[in-house]
């Protein structure tokens, strides 16, 4: 691995073999998840004889227990179909075994390893269509996975977290066709971990968070801030989400990533450049009591910028331009955030902060010139 040093943090470039394995795992998981539907392994074809006739059922297990789906009365055609489905299942079994080995290899090569219960929550939500229905993973987990997407292990990736933060409401259509709704409360309850809804200050408002009693394990649901400031009910997920400012910017260009756990978990995460700029913005919005979180935002943004400068520098410019053009409040937050970044990671980011300020002044100048030309024409 190679390292880029900064004032406080360091990021490590993943070697070519690790990046290749990650790309292979992502490709395999996407093929199995987004490609043609393949029957789950936890299924069995069960016959029942009623009045001398044999009938076939597909038996499977979900969060509610064992279920059976009626397939029909036995015929030559139905038996051929069942045989084909069984062969498909064998093929998937081989694929899942390969995916499991790839995940284990990636973990041994430096990918972050989070607590097992946290990953079980992500895996179960994914298997019940959470990400296929368009949910986007945000927060510390998304930050760590963004490093893998860019080919780096980020300096703060080792930070332990027990939070799963999920956002909804992107303008990008992520939901797969014919994906069943995700019953979030039912899925969490089915894990038998003791998840309970976290009450709101206003008891009349719906829950937006679930937490395990006497544990830090927590799942929060977020969405973009529109006109309504209170929790927004999401029928497709049977839960509510908390609207937050700047969330529309964060999740507008999500990308696919894979969590190297078990057979691999396909998730949606924010565009890494938007994630970095978003962290700069929210760092300046933190209260005095949240300065530790503000410093964490700055450091994680710095990690992401370092990785992006080495791989996709133009993404930084485009993400910054987008945020800068959204109004005075956004520009003020960007300026304050980048000033803090220059202080905390001065070695690498002092010049970068200056150049971004220059971009801002250029945009302001261009906007003023355009307005003046418009007045002259009028």
C-alpha positions as CSV (number, residue, x, y, z in Angstrom):
1,X,0.0,0.0,0.0
2,X,1.0,3.6,-0.5
3,X,0.2,6.4,1.9
4,X,-0.7,10.1,1.7
5,X,0.1,12.0,4.9
6,X,-2.0,14.9,6.2
7,X,-1.8,17.0,9.3
8,X,-4.1,14.7,11.4
9,X,-5.2,11.8,9.3
10,X,-3.7,9.4,6.8
11,X,-5.2,7.4,4.0
12,X,-3.8,4.2,2.5
13,X,-4.2,3.3,-1.2
14,X,-5.5,-0.2,-1.7
15,X,-3.1,-2.3,-3.8
16,X,-4.2,-3.4,-7.3
17,X,-5.1,-6.9,-6.2
18,X,-7.5,-5.6,-3.5
19,X,-9.1,-3.2,-5.9
20,X,-9.5,-6.0,-8.4
21,X,-11.1,-8.3,-5.8
22,X,-13.5,-5.5,-4.7
23,X,-14.5,-4.8,-8.3
24,X,-15.2,-8.5,-8.9
25,X,-17.3,-8.8,-5.7
26,X,-19.3,-5.7,-6.7
27,X,-19.9,-7.1,-10.2
28,X,-21.0,-10.5,-8.9
29,X,-23.3,-9.0,-6.3
30,X,-24.9,-6.6,-8.8
31,X,-25.4,-9.5,-11.3
32,X,-27.1,-11.6,-8.7
33,X,-29.2,-8.7,-7.2
34,X,-30.1,-6.6,-10.2
35,X,-29.9,-9.3,-12.9
36,X,-32.7,-11.8,-13.6
37,X,-34.3,-12.9,-10.4
38,X,-32.9,-16.1,-9.0
39,X,-34.7,-18.1,-6.3
40,X,-33.3,-17.8,-2.9
41,X,-31.2,-20.6,-1.5
42,X,-33.5,-20.9,1.6
43,X,-36.2,-22.5,-0.5
44,X,-37.5,-26.0,-1.1
45,X,-40.0,-27.6,-3.5
46,X,-42.5,-29.5,-1.4
47,X,-45.2,-31.8,-2.8
48,X,-48.5,-32.5,-1.2
49,X,-50.9,-35.3,-2.3
50,X,-54.6,-34.4,-2.1
51,X,-57.3,-36.9,-3.3
52,X,-54.8,-38.8,-5.4
53,X,-53.3,-35.7,-7.1
54,X,-49.9,-34.2,-6.3
55,X,-49.5,-30.5,-5.9
56,X,-46.3,-28.5,-5.6
57,X,-45.4,-25.6,-3.3
58,X,-42.3,-23.4,-3.0
59,X,-41.4,-23.3,0.7
60,X,-39.2,-20.5,2.0
61,X,-38.4,-18.7,5.2
62,X,-38.7,-15.0,5.9
63,X,-38.9,-12.7,8.9
64,X,-42.4,-14.0,9.7
65,X,-41.3,-17.7,9.7
66,X,-41.8,-20.5,7.2
67,X,-44.1,-19.8,4.2
68,X,-45.4,-21.7,1.2
69,X,-46.3,-20.4,-2.2
70,X,-48.6,-22.6,-4.4
71,X,-47.1,-23.6,-7.7
72,X,-49.8,-25.9,-9.1
73,X,-50.9,-29.4,-9.8
74,X,-48.1,-31.7,-11.0
75,X,-47.6,-31.8,-14.7
76,X,-44.7,-32.6,-17.0
77,X,-44.3,-28.9,-17.7
78,X,-44.3,-28.0,-14.0
79,X,-41.7,-30.7,-13.1
80,X,-39.5,-29.3,-15.9
81,X,-39.8,-25.8,-14.4
82,X,-39.0,-27.1,-10.9
83,X,-35.9,-28.9,-12.3
84,X,-34.7,-25.7,-14.0
85,X,-35.2,-23.7,-10.9
86,X,-33.2,-26.2,-8.9
87,X,-30.3,-26.0,-11.4
88,X,-30.5,-22.2,-11.1
89,X,-30.2,-22.5,-7.3
90,X,-27.1,-24.7,-7.7
91,X,-25.5,-22.0,-9.9
92,X,-26.3,-19.4,-7.4
93,X,-24.9,-21.5,-4.6
94,X,-21.6,-21.6,-6.4
95,X,-21.7,-17.8,-6.9
96,X,-22.5,-17.2,-3.3
97,X,-19.6,-19.3,-2.2
98,X,-17.3,-17.3,-4.4
99,X,-18.7,-14.1,-3.1
100,X,-18.2,-15.3,0.5
101,X,-14.6,-16.0,-0.2
102,X,-14.1,-12.6,-1.9
103,X,-15.6,-10.9,1.1
104,X,-13.3,-12.8,3.5
105,X,-10.3,-11.9,1.4
106,X,-11.1,-8.2,1.3
107,X,-11.5,-8.1,5.0
108,X,-8.1,-9.7,5.4
109,X,-6.6,-7.1,3.0
110,X,-7.6,-4.1,5.0
111,X,-11.3,-3.3,4.4
112,X,-13.0,-2.1,7.6
113,X,-14.7,-4.7,9.7
114,X,-17.7,-3.5,11.6
115,X,-19.5,-5.2,14.5
116,X,-21.3,-8.4,13.5
117,X,-24.8,-7.2,14.7
118,X,-24.5,-4.0,12.7
119,X,-23.7,-6.0,9.5
120,X,-26.5,-8.4,10.2
121,X,-28.9,-5.5,10.3
122,X,-27.6,-4.2,6.9
123,X,-27.7,-7.7,5.4
124,X,-31.3,-8.4,6.5
125,X,-32.6,-5.0,5.4
126,X,-30.9,-5.5,2.0
127,X,-32.4,-9.0,1.6
128,X,-35.8,-7.5,2.2
129,X,-35.4,-5.0,-0.6
130,X,-34.3,-1.9,1.4
131,X,-31.7,-0.8,-1.1
132,X,-33.5,-2.3,-4.1
133,X,-36.4,0.0,-3.1
134,X,-34.0,3.1,-3.3
135,X,-32.7,3.6,0.2
136,X,-29.3,5.2,0.4
137,X,-26.7,4.4,3.2
138,X,-25.3,7.6,4.7
139,X,-23.2,8.4,7.7
140,X,-19.9,6.7,8.8
141,X,-20.6,3.5,7.0
142,X,-21.1,5.3,3.7
143,X,-17.8,7.3,4.4
144,X,-15.9,4.1,4.8
145,X,-17.4,2.4,1.7
146,X,-16.7,5.5,-0.3
147,X,-13.0,4.9,0.3
148,X,-13.4,1.4,-1.2
149,X,-15.1,2.8,-4.2
150,X,-12.1,5.2,-4.7
151,X,-9.5,2.6,-4.0
152,X,-8.5,3.7,-0.5
153,X,-8.7,2.8,3.1
154,X,-9.6,6.1,4.7
155,X,-8.0,7.3,7.9
156,X,-11.2,7.3,9.9
157,X,-12.5,4.0,8.5
158,X,-11.4,2.3,11.7
159,X,-13.8,4.4,13.7
160,X,-16.3,2.1,15.3
161,X,-20.0,2.9,14.8
162,X,-23.2,1.2,15.8
163,X,-25.4,3.4,13.7
164,X,-27.1,2.5,10.4
165,X,-28.2,5.8,8.8
166,X,-30.5,5.4,5.8
167,X,-31.9,8.2,3.6
168,X,-34.8,8.3,1.2
169,X,-36.1,10.8,-1.3
170,X,-33.5,11.0,-4.0
171,X,-34.6,12.3,-7.4
172,X,-32.7,9.4,-9.0
173,X,-34.8,6.3,-9.5
174,X,-33.1,3.5,-7.6
175,X,-35.9,1.1,-6.9
176,X,-35.9,-2.1,-8.9
177,X,-39.1,-3.1,-10.7
178,X,-41.5,-5.4,-9.0
179,X,-39.6,-5.1,-5.7
180,X,-42.0,-5.8,-2.7
181,X,-42.3,-3.1,-0.1
182,X,-39.9,-3.3,2.8
183,X,-41.6,-3.6,6.1
184,X,-38.9,-2.0,8.2
185,X,-40.4,-2.5,11.7
186,X,-41.2,-6.2,10.8
187,X,-37.7,-6.8,9.4
188,X,-36.0,-5.3,12.5
189,X,-38.4,-7.2,14.8
190,X,-37.6,-10.4,12.9
191,X,-33.9,-10.1,13.8
192,X,-34.8,-10.8,17.5
193,X,-32.3,-8.3,18.7
194,X,-34.7,-6.3,20.7
195,X,-35.2,-3.3,18.4
196,X,-37.7,-0.8,19.8
197,X,-38.9,2.5,18.2
198,X,-37.3,5.7,19.7
199,X,-40.1,8.0,20.8
200,X,-40.2,11.6,19.4
201,X,-40.4,14.6,21.6
202,X,-43.9,15.1,20.3
203,X,-45.7,11.9,21.0
204,X,-48.0,12.5,18.1
205,X,-45.2,12.2,15.6
206,X,-44.2,8.9,14.0
207,X,-41.0,7.1,14.8
208,X,-37.9,7.7,12.7
209,X,-35.4,5.7,14.7
210,X,-35.1,2.2,16.2
211,X,-32.7,1.2,18.9
212,X,-31.7,-1.9,20.8
213,X,-32.3,-1.5,24.5
214,X,-29.1,-1.3,26.6
215,X,-27.1,-1.1,23.4
216,X,-25.7,1.5,21.0
217,X,-27.1,-0.3,18.0
218,X,-29.4,2.0,16.2
219,X,-31.1,2.5,12.9
220,X,-32.1,6.0,11.8
221,X,-34.2,7.0,8.8
222,X,-33.7,10.4,7.1
223,X,-35.1,12.2,4.1
224,X,-34.8,15.5,2.3
225,X,-36.2,18.7,3.8
226,X,-39.1,20.0,1.8
227,X,-41.9,22.2,3.2
228,X,-42.8,20.0,6.1
229,X,-40.3,20.1,9.0
230,X,-41.6,17.1,10.9
231,X,-41.2,13.3,10.2
232,X,-42.4,12.2,6.8
233,X,-44.1,8.8,6.6
234,X,-42.7,6.5,3.9
235,X,-45.4,4.0,2.9
236,X,-43.0,1.8,0.9
237,X,-41.0,1.2,4.0
238,X,-43.8,1.4,6.6
239,X,-41.7,3.8,8.7
240,X,-41.2,7.6,8.9
241,X,-38.0,9.5,8.1
242,X,-36.6,12.7,9.6
243,X,-36.2,15.6,7.1
244,X,-32.7,17.3,7.2
245,X,-31.3,20.3,5.4
246,X,-28.8,19.7,2.7
247,X,-29.9,16.1,2.3
248,X,-31.1,16.6,-1.2
249,X,-27.6,17.6,-2.3
250,X,-26.0,14.6,-0.5
251,X,-28.1,11.9,-2.1
252,X,-28.8,13.3,-5.6
253,X,-26.1,11.3,-7.4
254,X,-25.8,7.9,-5.5
255,X,-23.5,5.1,-6.5
256,X,-23.4,1.4,-5.9
257,X,-21.0,-0.1,-3.4
258,X,-20.6,-3.5,-1.8
259,X,-20.1,-4.3,1.9
260,X,-17.7,-7.2,2.1
261,X,-19.6,-9.2,4.7
262,X,-20.8,-12.8,4.3
263,X,-21.7,-13.0,0.6
264,X,-21.5,-9.3,0.1
265,X,-24.2,-6.7,0.6
266,X,-25.1,-4.4,-2.3
267,X,-25.9,-0.9,-1.1
268,X,-26.4,2.6,-2.4
269,X,-24.1,5.4,-1.1
270,X,-23.7,9.1,-1.9
271,X,-21.4,10.2,-4.6
272,X,-18.0,10.5,-2.7
273,X,-17.4,14.1,-3.9
274,X,-20.9,15.1,-2.7
275,X,-20.3,13.3,0.5
276,X,-17.1,15.3,1.1
277,X,-18.6,18.6,0.3
278,X,-21.7,17.8,2.4
279,X,-19.5,17.1,5.4
280,X,-17.8,20.4,4.9
281,X,-21.2,22.1,4.9
282,X,-22.7,20.3,7.9
283,X,-19.6,20.8,10.0
284,X,-20.2,24.6,10.0
285,X,-23.9,24.0,11.0
286,X,-23.0,22.1,14.2
287,X,-23.8,23.7,17.5
288,X,-21.2,24.5,20.2
289,X,-22.1,21.3,22.0
290,X,-21.4,19.3,18.7
291,X,-17.8,20.5,18.1
292,X,-16.4,16.9,18.4
293,X,-18.8,15.9,15.5
294,X,-17.8,19.0,13.6
295,X,-14.1,18.1,13.8
296,X,-15.0,14.5,12.7
297,X,-16.9,15.9,9.7
298,X,-13.8,18.0,8.7
299,X,-11.4,15.1,9.1
300,X,-13.6,12.7,7.1
301,X,-14.1,15.4,4.4
302,X,-10.3,15.8,4.3
303,X,-9.8,12.0,3.8
304,X,-12.3,12.0,1.0
305,X,-10.8,15.0,-0.7
306,X,-7.3,13.4,-0.6
307,X,-8.7,10.2,-2.2
308,X,-10.6,12.2,-4.8
309,X,-7.6,14.4,-5.7
310,X,-5.7,11.2,-6.6
311,X,-8.4,9.6,-8.6
312,X,-11.3,11.9,-9.6
313,X,-10.3,15.6,-9.1
314,X,-12.9,16.9,-11.5
315,X,-15.6,15.4,-9.3
316,X,-14.6,17.8,-6.5
317,X,-14.9,20.8,-8.8
318,X,-18.4,19.8,-10.0
319,X,-19.7,19.0,-6.5
320,X,-18.4,22.3,-5.2
321,X,-19.9,24.3,-8.1
322,X,-23.2,22.6,-7.5
323,X,-23.2,23.5,-3.8
324,X,-21.8,27.0,-4.3
325,X,-24.6,27.9,-6.7
326,X,-27.4,27.1,-4.3
327,X,-27.4,30.4,-2.5
328,X,-25.8,32.6,0.2
329,X,-26.4,30.2,3.1
330,X,-24.6,27.4,1.2
331,X,-21.7,29.7,0.3
332,X,-21.2,30.9,3.8
333,X,-21.2,27.3,5.1
334,X,-18.7,26.3,2.5
335,X,-16.3,29.1,3.3
336,X,-16.4,28.4,7.0
337,X,-16.0,24.7,6.5
338,X,-13.0,25.1,4.2
339,X,-11.4,27.5,6.6
340,X,-11.6,24.9,9.3
341,X,-10.2,22.3,6.9
342,X,-7.3,24.5,6.1
343,X,-6.5,24.8,9.8
344,X,-6.9,21.1,10.7
345,X,-5.1,19.7,7.7
346,X,-3.0,22.7,6.7
347,X,-0.1,20.7,5.1
348,X,-2.2,19.4,2.2
349,X,-5.4,21.6,2.2
350,X,-4.2,25.2,2.6
351,X,-3.6,25.6,-1.1
352,X,-6.8,23.7,-1.9
353,X,-8.9,25.9,0.4
354,X,-7.5,29.0,-1.3
355,X,-8.2,27.7,-4.8
356,X,-11.8,26.9,-3.9
357,X,-12.2,30.4,-2.5
358,X,-10.9,31.7,-5.8
359,X,-13.5,29.5,-7.6
360,X,-16.2,31.1,-5.4
361,X,-15.1,34.6,-6.2
362,X,-15.0,33.7,-9.9
363,X,-18.6,32.4,-9.8
364,X,-19.7,35.5,-7.9
365,X,-18.0,37.7,-10.5
366,X,-19.6,35.7,-13.4
367,X,-23.0,35.9,-11.7
368,X,-22.7,39.7,-11.3
369,X,-21.5,40.2,-14.9
370,X,-24.5,38.1,-16.2
371,X,-26.9,40.2,-14.1
372,X,-25.4,43.5,-15.4
373,X,-25.6,42.4,-19.0
374,X,-29.3,41.5,-18.4
375,X,-30.0,45.0,-17.0
376,X,-28.2,46.6,-19.9
377,X,-30.4,44.7,-22.4
378,X,-33.5,45.6,-20.5
